[in-house]
Amino acid sequence: MLHLSQRQSLQQKLSPQQIQYIKLLQLPALALEQRIKAEMEINPMLEEGLDELDEKLTAETADDTREETKEGEEKDSKEEEYNWSELLDNGDDLYGYKARVDRSAEEDRQEYVQPALDSVLESIRKQLAFLELTDNEELVADQIIGSIDDDGYLRRPLESIIDDLAFNHGVLLSESDIESVLYRVQRLDPVGVASRDLQECLLVQLDMLSAETAGRDTAVEMLHRAYKEFTMKHYEAIMRRLHIDGEQLKEVYELIQRLDPKPGEGAFSASSNYVTPDFTVRNDDDGFIIYLNSANAPELRVSKSYREMLEKIVAEKDKAKSSYEAETKQFLKSKFESARWFIHSIQQRQQTMTLVMHEIVHQQEDFFKLGEGHLKPMILKDIAEVIRMDISTISRVVNGKYVQTDFGVYELKYFFSEGLATDDGTEVSNKEVKAIIYGIIVEEDKKKPLSDQKIATILSDRGFHIARRTVTKYREQMGTPVARLRKEIVVS
């Protein structure tokens, strides 16, 4: 049985302009450059430049445009009056201070051209020419190389490669055929690439070493017969199984430590590993100077030629218009509106980012003056309350953004950390506590590494009352293994 009912609710929806601003705000410098280029390609009204702008399209002309629009269309609301001088104001005055734009990085990019370098995948494919492969083997090798993960491993099942070759090329091969080609690919440079697991990766690299290499044969035997004990660092079990002493075991581990567990790691990703700082903070006699990367502060304007075209159409409003001219005017008006909001969003992004960076520098003044070891506890809320913005906005600003300081390049998220109280009542950043934990681990007895509970006890003796689970969390965040895996072979 059907029933009709009414329900009243209150919803808050973001306008398209607000959504555009939010999306621009979370982009780092290089991504913003690409976004601006893409917008300029689809909007002829928008262009980048520093020339003086023509402001002949006055508020009176905009009023005429509205009147003509009303004659041809019915609208419930009035169109917004366009003020070119207000729209194209460069927006230098950001909340009472100037946003300095550092264009030195842009000049460097123009002066020094990066050389074209072969990727690892291209290098491997070029090496295939020396293997004298058959046509079918070349197809297999191409499938293998194309399936390599970012860390250099081949995790795709060989059965999938066989199926693809049969379906796409009509070539029927066995798993042994794939294994034969894989064996040869794994011995290309970097050695061990396309291995299916760590054990195979290490064995391939050992196989390519000279037979006279100290500890090579024992290392191969250990990986075959005692691989689980090797990963767990059960030294006594390994020595019993292989009938070797501590000196020989140490020689084997030192050899394996020289091998590459992830050959070509990161080189298979299309993204660049370079970091372009969004800000530069310099400390001089007059205080801190904060520069916004030029990629974050582009000079955008509305195209002069298209503005003149729109002005001409508006000026001839009394003349008969063809449908073509009407469509042209509507196109120009829509693109103008889009360019107007895009420029406004860019300016709003500059203001927000610069305001957040100024407050970060203000609250972390000791760090920017003295460097590591002087970071204060600070959370997103501390910034949001001062500049009166939402925490989500601060999060978008700091995520993926970097600053160049006198002490190196840091992600903005680095400056945010929770505080921990000490016995003397002061608060320290959890990053400082992590540094203390790291120091404790470095100085520990490698024959008997400290457990997380023991580390927590040491910290408590030093005035930092931290639970064992917190020590575990910090250790894992630093990428430090558990005590059992930190154990080293010490031969007396």
C-alpha positions as CSV (number, residue, x, y, z in Angstrom):
1,M,0.0,0.0,0.0
2,L,1.4,3.4,-1.0
3,H,1.5,6.4,1.3
4,L,2.4,10.1,0.5
5,S,4.5,11.9,3.1
6,Q,6.4,15.1,3.5
7,R,9.8,15.5,5.1
8,Q,11.7,18.7,5.8
9,S,15.5,18.6,5.9
10,L,18.3,21.1,5.8
11,Q,21.2,20.4,3.4
12,Q,24.4,22.3,2.6
13,K,25.7,21.9,-0.9
14,L,28.8,23.3,-2.4
15,S,28.6,25.5,-5.5
16,P,30.7,24.6,-8.5
17,Q,33.0,27.5,-7.8
18,Q,33.6,26.2,-4.2
19,I,34.3,22.7,-5.5
20,Q,36.8,24.1,-8.0
21,Y,38.6,26.1,-5.3
22,I,38.8,23.0,-3.0
23,K,40.2,20.9,-5.8
24,L,42.8,23.5,-6.7
25,L,43.8,23.9,-3.0
26,Q,44.8,20.3,-2.6
27,L,47.1,20.3,-5.7
28,P,50.9,20.6,-5.2
29,A,52.9,23.0,-7.4
30,L,53.6,20.8,-10.4
31,A,50.1,19.4,-10.5
32,L,48.7,22.9,-10.4
33,E,50.8,23.9,-13.4
34,Q,49.4,21.0,-15.3
35,R,45.8,21.9,-14.2
36,I,46.3,25.6,-15.4
37,K,47.7,24.4,-18.7
38,A,44.7,22.1,-19.2
39,E,42.2,25.0,-18.3
40,M,44.0,27.3,-20.8
41,E,43.6,24.7,-23.5
42,I,39.8,24.4,-23.1
43,N,39.2,28.1,-22.4
44,P,40.5,30.6,-25.0
45,M,39.5,33.5,-22.7
46,L,42.2,32.5,-20.2
47,E,45.9,33.2,-20.8
48,E,49.0,33.6,-18.8
49,G,51.0,36.8,-18.9
50,L,52.2,39.9,-17.1
51,D,51.1,42.6,-19.7
52,E,49.0,45.5,-18.6
53,L,45.3,44.7,-19.0
54,D,42.8,46.6,-21.1
55,E,39.8,47.6,-19.1
56,K,37.5,49.1,-21.8
57,L,34.6,46.8,-20.9
58,T,33.0,48.9,-18.2
59,A,30.1,48.3,-15.9
60,E,27.8,50.2,-18.3
61,T,28.7,47.8,-21.1
62,A,27.9,44.9,-18.8
63,D,24.5,46.4,-18.1
64,D,23.8,46.6,-21.8
65,T,24.7,42.9,-22.1
66,R,22.2,42.1,-19.4
67,E,19.5,44.1,-21.1
68,E,20.1,42.3,-24.5
69,T,20.0,38.9,-22.8
70,K,16.6,39.7,-21.2
71,E,15.2,40.4,-24.7
72,G,16.0,37.0,-26.0
73,E,15.7,34.8,-22.8
74,E,13.6,34.7,-19.7
75,K,15.6,34.5,-16.5
76,D,14.6,34.5,-12.8
77,S,17.7,36.3,-11.6
78,K,19.9,39.1,-12.8
79,E,23.3,38.5,-14.2
80,E,26.2,39.6,-12.2
81,E,27.8,42.9,-13.3
82,Y,31.3,42.3,-14.6
83,N,34.0,44.7,-13.3
84,W,37.2,44.0,-15.2
85,S,39.4,46.0,-12.8
86,E,38.1,44.2,-9.8
87,L,38.2,40.8,-11.5
88,L,41.8,41.1,-12.7
89,D,43.3,42.7,-9.6
90,N,46.5,40.9,-8.9
91,G,45.5,40.2,-5.3
92,D,48.9,41.0,-3.7
93,D,47.5,42.2,-0.4
94,L,46.8,38.9,1.3
95,Y,45.4,39.4,4.8
96,G,47.7,42.3,5.5
97,Y,51.0,41.0,4.1
98,K,52.5,40.6,0.7
99,A,52.8,37.2,-1.1
100,R,56.2,37.1,-2.5
101,V,56.6,34.9,-5.6
102,D,59.9,33.2,-6.1
103,R,60.5,32.8,-9.9
104,S,64.1,31.6,-9.6
105,A,63.1,28.0,-9.9
106,E,61.2,28.8,-13.1
107,E,64.3,30.6,-14.6
108,D,66.4,27.6,-13.7
109,R,64.1,25.3,-15.6
110,Q,64.4,27.5,-18.7
111,E,68.1,27.8,-18.5
112,Y,69.0,24.1,-17.8
113,V,67.3,21.5,-20.0
114,Q,67.1,18.0,-18.4
115,P,68.7,15.4,-20.6
116,A,66.6,12.6,-22.1
117,L,67.3,9.4,-20.1
118,D,66.2,5.8,-20.9
119,S,63.8,4.3,-18.4
120,V,64.7,0.9,-16.9
121,L,62.1,-0.8,-19.0
122,E,63.5,0.7,-22.2
123,S,67.0,-0.3,-21.1
124,I,65.9,-3.9,-20.5
125,R,64.2,-4.0,-23.9
126,K,67.3,-2.8,-25.6
127,Q,69.3,-5.6,-23.8
128,L,67.0,-8.2,-25.3
129,A,68.7,-7.7,-28.7
130,F,71.8,-9.4,-27.3
131,L,69.9,-12.6,-26.2
132,E,69.1,-13.7,-29.8
133,L,65.5,-14.6,-29.0
134,T,63.1,-16.2,-31.4
135,D,59.9,-14.4,-32.4
136,N,57.9,-16.3,-29.8
137,E,60.5,-15.7,-27.2
138,E,60.4,-12.0,-27.9
139,L,56.7,-12.0,-27.3
140,V,57.2,-13.8,-24.0
141,A,59.9,-11.3,-22.9
142,D,57.8,-8.4,-23.8
143,Q,54.9,-9.8,-21.7
144,I,57.2,-10.3,-18.8
145,I,58.8,-6.8,-18.9
146,G,55.4,-5.2,-19.3
147,S,54.2,-7.1,-16.1
148,I,57.0,-5.9,-13.8
149,D,55.8,-4.1,-10.7
150,D,57.2,-0.8,-9.4
151,D,59.6,-2.6,-7.1
152,G,61.1,-4.7,-9.9
153,Y,59.2,-7.9,-9.1
154,L,57.0,-10.1,-11.3
155,R,53.9,-11.0,-9.4
156,R,51.8,-12.0,-12.4
157,P,51.1,-15.7,-12.7
158,L,52.9,-17.4,-15.6
159,E,49.5,-18.9,-16.6
160,S,48.2,-15.4,-17.3
161,I,51.1,-14.7,-19.6
162,I,50.4,-18.0,-21.4
163,D,46.7,-17.2,-21.8
164,D,47.4,-13.7,-23.1
165,L,49.9,-15.0,-25.7
166,A,47.3,-17.6,-26.9
167,F,44.4,-15.1,-27.0
168,N,46.2,-12.1,-28.5
169,H,48.9,-13.7,-30.7
170,G,47.6,-17.2,-31.3
171,V,50.8,-18.6,-29.8
172,L,50.5,-21.8,-27.7
173,L,53.4,-22.2,-25.2
174,S,54.1,-24.2,-22.1
175,E,55.1,-23.0,-18.6
176,S,58.6,-24.3,-19.2
177,D,58.8,-22.0,-22.3
178,I,58.0,-19.0,-20.2
179,E,60.4,-20.1,-17.4
180,S,63.2,-20.3,-20.0
181,V,62.7,-16.7,-21.1
182,L,62.2,-15.5,-17.6
183,Y,65.5,-17.1,-16.5
184,R,67.3,-15.0,-19.1
185,V,65.4,-11.7,-18.4
186,Q,66.2,-12.0,-14.7
187,R,69.9,-11.9,-15.5
188,L,69.7,-8.6,-17.4
189,D,70.6,-5.3,-15.8
190,P,69.5,-4.7,-13.1
191,V,70.2,-8.3,-12.1
192,G,67.3,-10.0,-10.3
193,V,64.6,-7.9,-12.0
194,A,61.3,-9.8,-12.7
195,S,61.9,-12.2,-9.8
196,R,58.8,-13.6,-8.2
197,D,59.9,-13.4,-4.6
198,L,62.8,-12.3,-2.5
199,Q,64.3,-15.8,-2.3
200,E,64.5,-16.0,-6.1
201,C,65.8,-12.4,-6.4
202,L,68.7,-13.1,-4.1
203,L,69.5,-16.5,-5.7
204,V,69.7,-14.9,-9.2
205,Q,72.1,-12.2,-8.0
206,L,74.3,-14.8,-6.2
207,D,74.2,-16.9,-9.4
208,M,75.7,-14.0,-11.3
209,L,78.6,-13.5,-8.9
210,S,82.0,-15.1,-9.5
211,A,82.4,-18.7,-8.1
212,E,85.4,-17.4,-6.1
213,T,83.3,-14.9,-4.2
214,A,83.7,-15.6,-0.4
215,G,80.6,-17.1,1.1
216,R,78.7,-17.4,-2.2
217,D,78.1,-21.2,-2.1
218,T,77.1,-21.2,1.5
219,A,74.7,-18.3,0.9
220,V,73.1,-20.3,-2.0
221,E,72.8,-23.4,0.3
222,M,71.3,-21.3,3.1
223,L,68.6,-19.8,0.8
224,H,67.7,-23.2,-0.5
225,R,67.8,-25.2,2.8
226,A,67.2,-22.7,5.5
227,Y,65.3,-19.7,3.9
228,K,62.7,-19.5,6.7
229,E,65.3,-19.5,9.4
230,F,67.2,-16.8,7.4
231,T,64.2,-14.5,7.3
232,M,63.6,-15.0,11.0
233,K,67.3,-14.6,11.9
234,H,67.4,-17.9,13.7
235,Y,71.2,-18.0,13.6
236,E,71.7,-21.1,15.8
237,A,69.3,-23.1,13.7
238,I,71.0,-22.0,10.4
239,M,74.5,-23.0,11.8
240,R,73.2,-26.4,12.9
241,R,71.5,-27.1,9.6
242,L,74.4,-26.0,7.4
243,H,77.2,-27.2,9.8
244,I,78.9,-23.8,9.8
245,D,80.3,-21.6,12.6
246,G,79.6,-18.0,13.5
247,E,82.4,-16.6,11.4
248,Q,81.1,-18.3,8.3
249,L,77.5,-17.2,9.0
250,K,78.6,-13.6,9.4
251,E,80.5,-13.8,6.0
252,V,77.3,-15.1,4.4
253,Y,75.1,-12.4,5.9
254,E,77.6,-9.6,4.9
255,L,77.5,-10.9,1.3
256,I,73.7,-11.0,1.2
257,Q,73.5,-7.5,2.6
258,R,75.4,-6.3,-0.4
259,L,72.6,-7.6,-2.7
260,D,69.7,-5.5,-3.9
261,P,66.4,-6.8,-2.5
262,K,64.3,-4.7,-4.9
263,P,66.2,-4.3,-8.2
264,G,65.1,-1.2,-10.1
265,E,62.7,-0.1,-7.3
266,G,60.8,3.0,-8.3
267,A,62.3,3.2,-11.8
268,F,59.2,1.4,-13.3
269,S,56.8,4.1,-12.1
270,A,55.8,6.8,-14.5
271,S,55.9,9.5,-11.8
272,S,59.0,11.5,-11.0
273,N,60.8,11.2,-7.6
274,Y,61.7,14.9,-7.7
275,V,60.1,17.2,-5.1
276,T,59.3,20.7,-6.1
277,P,58.9,22.9,-2.9
278,D,55.7,24.9,-2.8
279,F,57.3,27.4,-0.4
280,T,60.7,28.8,0.4
281,V,61.3,30.1,3.9
282,R,64.4,32.2,4.5
283,N,65.6,33.7,7.8
284,D,67.4,37.0,7.5
285,D,68.0,40.0,9.8
286,D,64.6,41.4,9.3
287,G,62.8,38.1,10.1
288,F,61.4,35.4,8.0
289,I,60.7,35.8,4.4
290,I,58.2,33.4,2.8
291,Y,58.2,32.9,-0.9
292,L,55.4,31.1,-2.7
293,N,56.6,29.0,-5.7
294,S,55.8,30.7,-9.0
295,A,53.9,27.6,-10.0
296,N,51.6,28.3,-7.1
297,A,51.2,32.0,-8.1
298,P,50.7,32.2,-11.8
299,E,49.8,35.6,-13.5
300,L,46.5,34.8,-15.3
301,R,44.4,37.2,-17.3
302,V,41.5,37.3,-19.7
303,S,42.6,37.3,-23.3
304,K,42.6,40.8,-24.7
305,S,41.6,39.8,-28.2
306,Y,38.6,37.8,-27.0
307,R,37.6,40.6,-24.7
308,E,37.6,43.0,-27.7
309,M,35.5,40.6,-29.6
310,L,32.9,40.5,-26.8
311,E,33.0,44.3,-26.5
312,K,32.4,44.7,-30.2
313,I,29.4,42.3,-30.1
314,V,27.9,44.2,-27.1
315,A,28.5,47.6,-28.7
316,E,26.5,46.5,-31.8
317,K,23.5,45.4,-29.8
318,D,21.1,47.5,-31.9
319,K,22.0,45.9,-35.2
320,A,20.4,42.8,-36.4
321,K,22.2,39.7,-35.2
322,S,22.6,36.4,-37.0
323,S,22.2,33.2,-35.1
324,Y,25.9,32.7,-35.5
325,E,26.7,36.0,-33.8
326,A,24.3,35.1,-31.0
327,E,26.0,31.8,-30.4
328,T,29.4,33.5,-30.5
329,K,28.3,36.0,-27.8
330,Q,26.9,33.2,-25.6
331,F,30.1,31.2,-26.0
332,L,32.3,34.2,-25.1
333,K,30.1,35.0,-22.1
334,S,30.3,31.5,-20.8
335,K,34.0,31.3,-21.2
336,F,34.4,34.7,-19.6
337,E,32.5,33.5,-16.6
338,S,34.6,30.3,-16.4
339,A,37.8,32.3,-16.7
340,R,36.6,34.8,-14.1
341,W,35.9,32.0,-11.5
342,F,39.1,30.2,-12.3
343,I,41.3,33.3,-11.7
344,H,39.4,34.0,-8.5
345,S,39.9,30.4,-7.3
346,I,43.7,30.6,-8.0
347,Q,43.9,33.9,-6.1
348,Q,41.9,32.4,-3.2
349,R,44.2,29.4,-3.2
350,Q,47.3,31.7,-2.9
351,Q,45.7,33.6,0.0
352,T,44.8,30.4,1.9
353,M,48.2,28.7,1.3
354,T,50.2,31.8,2.2
355,L,48.1,32.4,5.3
356,V,48.6,28.8,6.6
357,M,52.4,28.9,5.9
358,H,52.8,32.2,7.8
359,E,51.1,30.7,10.8
360,I,53.1,27.5,10.6
361,V,56.3,29.6,10.6
362,H,55.0,31.7,13.5
363,Q,54.2,28.7,15.7
364,Q,57.4,26.7,14.7
365,E,59.7,29.7,14.9
366,D,62.4,27.8,16.8
367,F,62.6,25.1,14.2
368,F,63.0,27.6,11.3
369,K,65.7,29.3,13.3
370,L,67.6,26.4,14.8
371,G,66.5,23.3,12.9
372,E,66.0,19.7,14.0
373,G,65.3,19.1,17.6
374,H,63.3,22.3,18.1
375,L,59.9,21.2,16.8
376,K,57.0,22.0,19.0
377,P,53.8,20.0,19.4
378,M,51.2,21.3,17.0
379,I,48.0,19.9,15.5
380,L,45.8,21.1,12.6
381,K,43.4,22.7,15.0
382,D,46.0,25.0,16.4
383,I,46.4,26.6,12.9
384,A,42.7,26.5,12.1
385,E,41.7,28.4,15.3
386,V,44.1,31.2,14.7
387,I,43.4,31.9,11.0
388,R,39.7,31.0,11.5
389,M,39.5,28.3,8.8
390,D,38.1,24.8,8.9
391,I,40.4,22.0,9.8
392,S,39.7,20.2,6.5
393,T,41.0,23.3,4.7
394,I,44.3,23.2,6.7
395,S,44.6,19.5,5.9
396,R,44.2,20.1,2.2
397,V,46.9,22.8,2.3
398,V,49.5,20.7,4.1
399,N,48.9,17.4,2.4
400,G,51.5,16.8,-0.3
401,K,53.0,20.3,-0.1
402,Y,56.7,21.0,0.7
403,V,58.7,23.9,2.0
404,Q,62.4,24.6,1.4
405,T,64.1,25.7,4.6
406,D,67.6,26.5,5.6
407,F,67.8,22.9,7.0
408,G,66.4,21.1,4.0
409,V,63.1,20.3,2.3
410,Y,60.2,19.2,4.5
411,E,56.6,18.2,3.9
412,L,54.2,20.6,5.7
413,K,52.7,17.6,7.5
414,Y,56.1,17.2,9.2
415,F,55.4,20.2,11.4
416,F,52.3,18.7,12.9
417,S,52.7,16.3,15.7
418,E,51.0,15.4,19.0
419,G,52.6,16.5,22.3
420,L,53.8,14.3,25.1
421,A,54.1,15.6,28.7
422,T,57.4,15.0,30.6
423,D,58.1,14.8,34.3
424,D,59.1,18.5,34.5
425,G,55.7,19.6,33.0
426,T,57.0,20.6,29.6
427,E,55.6,19.2,26.3
428,V,57.7,17.7,23.6
429,S,56.8,16.6,20.1
430,N,56.3,12.9,19.4
431,K,58.9,13.3,16.6
432,E,61.4,14.2,19.3
433,V,60.4,11.0,21.2
434,K,60.8,9.0,18.0
435,A,64.3,10.4,17.7
436,I,65.1,9.3,21.2
437,I,63.7,5.8,20.5
438,Y,65.9,5.6,17.4
439,G,68.9,6.6,19.4
440,I,68.1,3.9,22.0
441,I,67.9,1.2,19.3
442,V,71.1,2.4,17.6
443,E,73.0,2.0,20.9
444,E,71.5,-1.3,22.0
445,D,73.4,-4.6,22.2
446,K,73.0,-6.2,18.8
447,K,73.3,-9.7,20.3
448,K,70.3,-9.0,22.6
449,P,68.1,-6.2,21.0
450,L,65.7,-4.4,23.3
451,S,62.0,-5.3,23.3
452,D,59.4,-2.6,23.0
453,Q,58.6,-3.0,26.7
454,K,62.2,-2.5,27.7
455,I,62.4,0.6,25.5
456,A,59.3,2.0,27.2
457,T,60.9,1.4,30.6
458,I,64.0,3.3,29.5
459,L,61.9,6.2,28.3
460,S,60.0,6.2,31.6
461,D,63.4,6.5,33.4
462,R,64.2,9.5,31.3
463,G,60.9,11.2,32.1
464,F,58.8,10.1,29.1
465,H,55.9,8.0,30.3
466,I,54.8,6.1,27.2
467,A,53.0,2.8,27.0
468,R,54.5,-0.2,25.3
469,R,52.0,-0.1,22.4
470,T,52.9,3.5,21.7
471,V,56.6,2.5,21.4
472,T,55.5,-0.2,19.0
473,K,53.5,2.3,16.9
474,Y,56.4,4.8,16.8
475,R,58.9,2.0,15.9
476,E,56.7,0.8,13.1
477,Q,56.3,4.3,11.8
478,M,60.0,4.7,11.6
479,G,60.3,1.4,9.7
480,T,62.4,-0.2,12.4
481,P,61.9,-4.0,12.7
482,V,61.1,-5.9,15.9
483,A,63.9,-6.9,18.3
484,R,64.2,-10.4,16.9
485,L,64.9,-9.1,13.4
486,R,67.4,-6.5,14.6
487,K,69.6,-9.2,16.0
488,E,73.1,-9.3,14.4
489,I,75.8,-11.8,14.3
490,V,78.6,-10.8,16.7
491,V,81.7,-13.0,16.5
492,S,83.9,-12.8,19.6
